[in-house]
């Protein structure tokens, strides 16, 4: 259980409450972003909303497996998200992201070492540990993008 607690804490560090690695986290970065900022396009970069959806897409897909379902997500759909046109749309996406992150962390905390080392869906996906670590690493990658895009947006608003 110590391994699962460490993984869950690393996951929460990037998504919900940490500052140790990047001095920020998703919740910290996204909590003060308006829906207009979240959907603002900067050159060819993804929008903040697209990146938030993308991370949530993978969290929801892996969480479905944790809860006994099948692996239904596909990379090609990971940026296919409904348009964000209002504050309510943006708040809904964030609410789902935070809820999925909490549930994800909860499931990880409960995993035995045996479960962490067991096959995740199919052998090609290796084990649960590798997929959890992949989610953590993938989240840090996109957290960096969100931080930079947010800075570019703030600069553009200064005029």
C-alpha positions in Angstrom: 0.0 0.0 0.0 2.9 2.3 0.5 3.6 2.2 -3.2 0.0 3.1 -4.1 0.0 6.0 -1.6 3.2 7.4 -3.1 1.7 7.2 -6.6 -1.5 8.7 -5.5 0.3 11.6 -3.8 2.4 12.2 -6.9 -0.8 12.2 -9.0 -2.5 14.7 -6.6 0.7 16.8 -6.7 0.3 17.6 -10.4 -3.5 17.8 -10.6 -4.9 19.0 -7.3 -2.7 20.4 -4.7 1.0 20.2 -5.1 3.8 22.7 -5.7 6.9 20.6 -5.2 7.9 19.7 -8.8 6.6 22.6 -10.9 5.7 25.1 -8.1 2.1 24.8 -9.4 -0.6 22.3 -10.4 -3.6 22.1 -12.7 -6.1 23.3 -10.1 -3.8 26.3 -9.2 -3.3 27.2 -12.9 -6.9 26.8 -14.0 -8.8 28.2 -11.1 -8.4 31.8 -12.2 -8.8 31.2 -15.9 -11.9 32.7 -17.5 -13.8 30.8 -20.2 -12.7 33.4 -22.7 -9.0 32.9 -21.8 -9.5 29.1 -21.8 -10.7 29.3 -25.4 -8.4 31.9 -26.7 -6.2 30.7 -29.6 -2.6 31.6 -29.6 -1.0 30.8 -33.0 -1.1 27.1 -33.6 -1.0 26.1 -29.9 -3.8 24.2 -28.3 -6.2 26.2 -26.2 -6.1 25.9 -22.4 -9.6 24.4 -22.7 -8.4 21.8 -25.2 -5.6 20.7 -22.9 -7.8 20.5 -19.8 -10.3 18.4 -21.8 -7.4 16.2 -23.1 -6.1 15.4 -19.7 -9.7 14.7 -18.4 -10.3 12.4 -21.4 -7.4 10.2 -20.4 -8.3 10.4 -16.7 -11.9 9.3 -17.4 -10.8 6.5 -19.7 -8.3 5.0 -17.2 -10.7 5.6 -14.4 -13.3 3.5 -16.3 -10.9 0.6 -16.2 -10.2 1.1 -12.5 -14.0 0.9 -11.9 -14.3 -2.4 -13.8 -15.1 -1.1 -17.3 -13.2 -1.5 -20.5 -10.6 0.7 -22.1 -12.7 2.7 -24.5 -10.6 5.8 -25.1 -8.6 6.3 -28.3 -5.9 8.9 -28.9 -7.5 10.2 -32.1 -10.5 11.4 -30.0 -8.6 13.0 -27.1 -9.0 16.5 -28.4 -12.6 16.1 -29.7 -14.4 18.3 -27.2 -17.6 20.3 -27.1 -17.2 24.0 -27.6 -16.8 26.1 -24.5 -19.2 29.1 -25.1 -20.0 30.1 -21.5 -18.7 30.3 -18.0 -21.0 27.4 -17.2 -19.4 25.2 -19.9 -16.0 26.0 -18.6 -17.0 25.4 -15.0 -18.6 22.1 -16.0 -15.4 20.9 -17.6 -13.3 21.9 -14.6 -15.8 20.3 -12.2 -15.6 17.0 -14.1 -11.8 17.2 -14.2 -11.5 17.8 -10.4 -14.1 15.0 -9.7 -12.3 12.6 -11.9 -8.9 13.5 -10.4 -10.2 12.9 -6.9 -11.7 9.5 -7.9 -8.5 8.5 -9.8 -6.4 9.3 -6.7 -8.8 7.4 -4.5 -8.6 4.3 -6.7 -4.8 4.5 -6.8 -4.6 4.7 -3.0 -6.5 1.5 -2.7 -4.3 -0.5 -5.0 -2.2 -3.3 -3.7 1.3 -3.8 -4.9 0.0 -6.9 -6.7 -2.6 -4.8 -8.5 0.0 -2.2 -9.5 2.1 -4.9 -11.1 -0.8 -6.7 -12.8 -1.5 -6.3 -16.6 -3.5 -3.2 -17.5 -6.2 -4.4 -19.9 -3.7 -6.1 -22.4 0.0 -6.9 -22.2 0.7 -4.1 -24.7 -0.3 -1.6 -22.1 2.0 -3.2 -19.5 0.8 -2.8 -15.9 -1.3 -0.5 -13.8 1.8 1.2 -12.3 3.1 2.2 -15.8 -0.2 3.6 -16.8 -0.6 5.7 -13.6 3.0 7.0 -14.0 2.2 7.8 -17.6 -0.8 9.8 -16.5 1.4 11.7 -14.1 4.1 12.4 -16.7 1.6 13.3 -19.4 -0.1 15.7 -17.0 3.2 17.5 -16.1 3.9 17.9 -19.9 0.6 19.6 -20.5 0.8 21.6 -17.2 3.9 23.2 -18.6 2.0 24.1 -21.8 -0.9 25.5 -19.9 1.4 27.7 -17.8 3.1 29.1 -20.9 -0.1 29.6 -22.8 -1.6 31.4 -19.8 1.4 33.7 -19.6 1.0 34.5 -23.4 -2.7 35.2 -22.9 -2.0 37.5 -19.9 0.7 39.4 -22.0 -1.7 39.8 -24.9 -4.4 41.2 -22.5 -2.0 43.9 -21.4 -2.1 45.3 -24.9 
